[in-house]
């Protein structure tokens, strides 16, 4: 099994919890679409307790296209 085979299932990660510097603890997060850009969709991860943005993610168009073509739902 090559390196590419082992990592094939780990192309995208979604954060379930992140550290919130405002609440000073690890908290669940909500993913919110912030911008639709030519290179991909930009998301904010917001603290579920205080509602402030504590992280961001850019879903690149190439990754989304590859994900949709695999048939995984």
Phi, psi and omega in degrees: 000121181280171181297322180295323180293319182292326185264004184299327181276000185245043180282326184229139175239146174240131179281132175260324177221147176218162176280128177258116180291341179280318178274345181058042176199166175281130186225157172294152181238156174247133179269126183231128178293124183258309182218149170251110185248160178301327181274350178155181181265131179260128181243147170256140170260118183251143177298133180287342180271305185260344177083001181278148177290132181232001178193169180214160179211142175245113175274106183288148182301321180297317179295319179295319180296316179296319180297316182291330180282345182281342181086002179282134180233000000 
